Amino acid sequence: MIRAGNVRVYLALGTTDMRKAIDGLSAMVASRFRLDPFSGGLFVFCNRARTIVKILYWDINGFCLWQKRLEKHRFRWPQSEAEVLEVGERELAWLLDGLDLQQATEHKRLEYSTLF
C-alpha cells in the first residue's frame, strides 16, 4: 500500500525495458541511479513507446510493483539529460493522468499572515 504524504518520487528518465521485474528494476535503482530501493520512495519507469509505466516501491517487508498500460494515447514522459528526476506526488498524479509536467499549471499556494 502506498502511504500518502511526503513520499519521494523518482522518475527514471529515458526508456526502460519493461521485461524487467522487481529484481531488475531494484538493481537499476541501486547501481545505475545510486539510490536506495528500500527507502520507501516510488521509482517510476516508462517504456520506449510511452504506453507503460511501472512503479517500484518497498512496503514494510517486500517490494511492490504497480503497472499502468494505456490502451490509447501515450504518457507525456519528461525529456531531460538527467537520468533521474525527483518530483512530488502531485506531479506523479499529473503524469499518470496524461498531463505534461512542464506545462501543468496549478494555482499558486497562498500564505496568509495576520495583521494583529
C-alpha angles and dihedrals in degrees: 000000000000109000113218123227130065095359114160113232121199122190114206098218122214118032132314129204102247091207085080114101132188098304095047095044094046090049089051091051092051102040107028101033097028092225129133110253089196093059096097091246123135114247111199125199133182133197126237094260090050091230099111130055124185125193119199122194141158115239116190099289108010149015122273124203119199122188135190121189120191116219092197132017128016137263114257094237113188119252113221143142090234120093095219131029120194113214136167129258090257092055090049089054089050090051093049089048091055100258125138111244091216095053103033108116129195137174113281115252112255122214115201126198129188122247094216 
